[in-house]
Amino acid sequence: MPVDELDTRILRLLLEQPRTSVREYARILGVARGTLQARLDRLERDGVITGTAPALSPAALGHPVLAFVHVEVTQGHLDEVGDALAAVPEIVEAFSITGGGDLLARVVARDNAHLEDVVQKLISMPGVVRTRTEVALRERVSHRLLPLVESMGRPARG
């Protein structure tokens, strides 16, 4: 869904000041509260805005180790293994992929021994053929969407 200049300004504010009220957003943007609310409703309805939950830090929650685990699955068992991954609390995201493996899981752990325990749990799942684990050393680019949003902004039409 294309976004216009006002949508871009709204999204920038939501990302930069997530705890501000709708009334304050409207004041900052110089638009009526009703206009802003209508835009927010449309952005939510169109799936551009998908939630309002706070961003949490696994490291601050005692899980500083981050790894990406490629999971190769027996043919015909992708959905079953995907469902099994969802039951592992240390798996914070998982995707079907192309290339080396069938699934890619983002895994957090307390330490390397804990990571090994999680990987062993994955290997023992029915339908898992093998895994390959890559440990992240340092985050180089934090999760971000503002540059993408700003690159998509275009002037609003009448």
C-alpha positions as YAML, in Angstrom:
chain: A
units: angstrom
residues:
- id: 1
  name: MET
  ca: [0.00, 0.00, 0.00]
- id: 2
  name: PRO
  ca: [1.58, 3.30, -1.01]
- id: 3
  name: VAL
  ca: [1.93, 5.92, 1.67]
- id: 4
  name: ASP
  ca: [1.77, 9.64, 1.07]
- id: 5
  name: GLU
  ca: [3.69, 12.44, 2.75]
- id: 6
  name: LEU
  ca: [1.27, 12.74, 5.69]
- id: 7
  name: ASP
  ca: [1.33, 8.97, 6.24]
- id: 8
  name: THR
  ca: [5.12, 9.14, 6.28]
- id: 9
  name: ARG
  ca: [5.08, 11.94, 8.85]
- id: 10
  name: ILE
  ca: [2.60, 9.97, 11.00]
- id: 11
  name: LEU
  ca: [4.67, 6.79, 10.82]
- id: 12
  name: ARG
  ca: [7.87, 8.69, 11.65]
- id: 13
  name: LEU
  ca: [6.22, 10.11, 14.78]
- id: 14
  name: LEU
  ca: [4.90, 6.70, 15.82]
- id: 15
  name: LEU
  ca: [8.39, 5.23, 15.49]
- id: 16
  name: GLU
  ca: [10.25, 8.13, 17.11]
- id: 17
  name: GLN
  ca: [7.74, 8.96, 19.86]
- id: 18
  name: PRO
  ca: [5.71, 5.78, 20.48]
- id: 19
  name: ARG
  ca: [4.29, 6.90, 23.85]
- id: 20
  name: THR
  ca: [2.74, 10.16, 22.68]
- id: 21
  name: SER
  ca: [-1.05, 10.63, 22.63]
- id: 22
  name: VAL
  ca: [-3.10, 10.94, 19.44]
- id: 23
  name: ARG
  ca: [-4.01, 14.48, 20.47]
- id: 24
  name: GLU
  ca: [-0.32, 15.41, 20.75]
- id: 25
  name: TYR
  ca: [0.51, 13.73, 17.41]
- id: 26
  name: ALA
  ca: [-2.24, 15.80, 15.77]
- id: 27
  name: ARG
  ca: [-0.85, 18.98, 17.32]
- id: 28
  name: ILE
  ca: [2.70, 18.20, 16.18]
- id: 29
  name: LEU
  ca: [1.53, 17.38, 12.66]
- id: 30
  name: GLY
  ca: [-0.81, 20.35, 12.45]
- id: 31
  name: VAL
  ca: [-3.83, 18.25, 11.46]
- id: 32
  name: ALA
  ca: [-7.22, 17.68, 13.05]
- id: 33
  name: ARG
  ca: [-7.43, 14.83, 15.52]
- id: 34
  name: GLY
  ca: [-10.19, 13.24, 13.40]
- id: 35
  name: THR
  ca: [-7.98, 13.34, 10.31]
- id: 36
  name: LEU
  ca: [-5.14, 11.72, 12.20]
- id: 37
  name: GLN
  ca: [-7.41, 9.05, 13.69]
- id: 38
  name: ALA
  ca: [-8.84, 8.24, 10.25]
- id: 39
  name: ARG
  ca: [-5.30, 7.86, 8.87]
- id: 40
  name: LEU
  ca: [-4.26, 5.65, 11.80]
- id: 41
  name: ASP
  ca: [-7.36, 3.49, 11.35]
- id: 42
  name: ARG
  ca: [-6.64, 3.09, 7.62]
- id: 43
  name: LEU
  ca: [-2.96, 2.27, 8.25]
- id: 44
  name: GLU
  ca: [-4.02, -0.39, 10.77]
- id: 45
  name: ARG
  ca: [-6.76, -1.77, 8.50]
- id: 46
  name: ASP
  ca: [-4.29, -1.98, 5.58]
- id: 47
  name: GLY
  ca: [-1.75, -3.83, 7.74]
- id: 48
  name: VAL
  ca: [0.87, -1.07, 7.68]
- id: 49
  name: ILE
  ca: [0.61, -0.64, 11.46]
- id: 50
  name: THR
  ca: [0.56, -4.12, 12.99]
- id: 51
  name: GLY
  ca: [0.77, -3.49, 16.71]
- id: 52
  name: THR
  ca: [1.59, -1.16, 19.54]
- id: 53
  name: ALA
  ca: [3.52, -3.47, 21.84]
- id: 54
  name: PRO
  ca: [6.78, -2.22, 23.37]
- id: 55
  name: ALA
  ca: [10.07, -3.47, 21.94]
- id: 56
  name: LEU
  ca: [11.72, -5.79, 24.43]
- id: 57
  name: SER
  ca: [15.41, -6.64, 24.74]
- id: 58
  name: PRO
  ca: [16.17, -10.38, 25.05]
- id: 59
  name: ALA
  ca: [19.61, -9.44, 26.45]
- id: 60
  name: ALA
  ca: [18.03, -7.36, 29.23]
- id: 61
  name: LEU
  ca: [15.74, -10.32, 29.91]
- id: 62
  name: GLY
  ca: [18.80, -12.52, 30.55]
- id: 63
  name: HIS
  ca: [19.22, -13.95, 27.03]
- id: 64
  name: PRO
  ca: [22.20, -12.07, 25.49]
- id: 65
  name: VAL
  ca: [23.21, -14.80, 23.01]
- id: 66
  name: LEU
  ca: [21.62, -14.46, 19.57]
- id: 67
  name: ALA
  ca: [21.86, -17.19, 16.95]
- id: 68
  name: PHE
  ca: [20.29, -18.00, 13.61]
- id: 69
  name: VAL
  ca: [19.51, -21.67, 13.17]
- id: 70
  name: HIS
  ca: [18.91, -23.12, 9.71]
- id: 71
  name: VAL
  ca: [16.64, -26.15, 9.96]
- id: 72
  name: GLU
  ca: [16.44, -28.78, 7.23]
- id: 73
  name: VAL
  ca: [13.11, -30.61, 7.30]
- id: 74
  name: THR
  ca: [11.96, -33.97, 5.95]
- id: 75
  name: GLN
  ca: [9.85, -33.43, 2.85]
- id: 76
  name: GLY
  ca: [6.18, -32.96, 3.71]
- id: 77
  name: HIS
  ca: [6.79, -32.00, 7.36]
- id: 78
  name: LEU
  ca: [7.35, -28.25, 7.08]
- id: 79
  name: ASP
  ca: [4.09, -27.24, 8.79]
- id: 80
  name: GLU
  ca: [4.53, -29.74, 11.63]
- id: 81
  name: VAL
  ca: [8.09, -28.61, 12.33]
- id: 82
  name: GLY
  ca: [7.00, -24.96, 12.09]
- id: 83
  name: ASP
  ca: [4.33, -25.63, 14.71]
- id: 84
  name: ALA
  ca: [6.88, -27.39, 16.92]
- id: 85
  name: LEU
  ca: [9.26, -24.41, 16.66]
- id: 86
  name: ALA
  ca: [6.48, -22.14, 17.90]
- id: 87
  name: ALA
  ca: [6.41, -24.15, 21.14]
- id: 88
  name: VAL
  ca: [10.07, -23.33, 21.93]
- id: 89
  name: PRO
  ca: [10.18, -20.06, 23.94]
- id: 90
  name: GLU
  ca: [13.76, -19.25, 22.92]
- id: 91
  name: ILE
  ca: [12.73, -19.08, 19.26]
- id: 92
  name: VAL
  ca: [11.66, -15.48, 18.80]
- id: 93
  name: GLU
  ca: [11.08, -15.69, 15.03]
- id: 94
  name: ALA
  ca: [11.06, -18.36, 12.34]
- id: 95
  name: PHE
  ca: [10.70, -18.16, 8.58]
- id: 96
  name: SER
  ca: [10.35, -20.54, 5.64]
- id: 97
  name: ILE
  ca: [13.34, -19.87, 3.40]
- id: 98
  name: THR
  ca: [15.01, -20.76, 0.14]
- id: 99
  name: GLY
  ca: [18.64, -21.80, -0.04]
- id: 100
  name: GLY
  ca: [20.41, -23.82, 2.63]
- id: 101
  name: GLY
  ca: [17.66, -25.31, 4.75]
- id: 102
  name: ASP
  ca: [13.89, -25.02, 4.89]
- id: 103
  name: LEU
  ca: [13.40, -22.85, 7.98]
- id: 104
  name: LEU
  ca: [15.44, -20.10, 9.61]
- id: 105
  name: ALA
  ca: [14.91, -19.55, 13.33]
- id: 106
  name: ARG
  ca: [16.12, -16.57, 15.34]
- id: 107
  name: VAL
  ca: [17.07, -18.01, 18.72]
- id: 108
  name: VAL
  ca: [18.05, -16.29, 21.97]
- id: 109
  name: ALA
  ca: [19.81, -17.97, 24.87]
- id: 110
  name: ARG
  ca: [21.30, -17.27, 28.30]
- id: 111
  name: ASP
  ca: [24.74, -18.53, 27.24]
- id: 112
  name: ASN
  ca: [26.37, -20.90, 24.76]
- id: 113
  name: ALA
  ca: [25.49, -23.99, 26.79]
- id: 114
  name: HIS
  ca: [21.84, -22.94, 26.83]
- id: 115
  name: LEU
  ca: [22.01, -22.36, 23.07]
- id: 116
  name: GLU
  ca: [23.36, -25.87, 22.63]
- id: 117
  name: ASP
  ca: [20.43, -27.24, 24.67]
- id: 118
  name: VAL
  ca: [17.96, -25.38, 22.45]
- id: 119
  name: VAL
  ca: [19.65, -26.65, 19.28]
- id: 120
  name: GLN
  ca: [19.60, -30.22, 20.65]
- id: 121
  name: LYS
  ca: [15.87, -29.80, 21.29]
- id: 122
  name: LEU
  ca: [15.43, -28.76, 17.66]
- id: 123
  name: ILE
  ca: [17.47, -31.68, 16.34]
- id: 124
  name: SER
  ca: [15.31, -34.14, 18.32]
- id: 125
  name: MET
  ca: [12.05, -32.85, 16.79]
- id: 126
  name: PRO
  ca: [10.30, -35.28, 14.45]
- id: 127
  name: GLY
  ca: [10.82, -34.15, 10.87]
- id: 128
  name: VAL
  ca: [14.08, -32.29, 11.49]
- id: 129
  name: VAL
  ca: [16.94, -33.73, 9.41]
- id: 130
  name: ARG
  ca: [19.74, -31.40, 10.51]
- id: 131
  name: THR
  ca: [20.48, -27.90, 11.73]
- id: 132
  name: ARG
  ca: [23.22, -25.36, 11.12]
- id: 133
  name: THR
  ca: [23.77, -22.63, 13.70]
- id: 134
  name: GLU
  ca: [25.35, -19.22, 13.23]
- id: 135
  name: VAL
  ca: [26.00, -17.12, 16.34]
- id: 136
  name: ALA
  ca: [25.70, -13.35, 16.00]
- id: 137
  name: LEU
  ca: [28.72, -11.52, 17.35]
- id: 138
  name: ARG
  ca: [27.46, -7.93, 17.23]
- id: 139
  name: GLU
  ca: [24.42, -6.16, 15.83]
- id: 140
  name: ARG
  ca: [25.54, -3.87, 13.01]
- id: 141
  name: VAL
  ca: [22.14, -2.50, 11.94]
- id: 142
  name: SER
  ca: [19.31, -2.45, 14.48]
- id: 143
  name: HIS
  ca: [15.83, -3.41, 13.34]
- id: 144
  name: ARG
  ca: [14.52, -0.30, 11.67]
- id: 145
  name: LEU
  ca: [11.76, 0.72, 9.31]
- id: 146
  name: LEU
  ca: [11.97, 4.51, 9.31]
- id: 147
  name: PRO
  ca: [14.43, 4.71, 6.36]
- id: 148
  name: LEU
  ca: [12.10, 2.46, 4.34]
- id: 149
  name: VAL
  ca: [9.04, 4.52, 5.27]
- id: 150
  name: GLU
  ca: [10.82, 7.74, 4.38]
- id: 151
  name: SER
  ca: [11.94, 6.33, 1.03]
- id: 152
  name: MET
  ca: [8.32, 5.51, 0.18]
- id: 153
  name: GLY
  ca: [6.79, 8.83, 1.19]
- id: 154
  name: ARG
  ca: [5.41, 10.86, -1.67]
- id: 155
  name: PRO
  ca: [3.52, 14.14, -1.74]
- id: 156
  name: ALA
  ca: [-0.13, 13.88, -0.62]
- id: 157
  name: ARG
  ca: [-2.74, 14.21, -3.33]
- id: 158
  name: GLY
  ca: [-5.50, 16.82, -2.89]
...
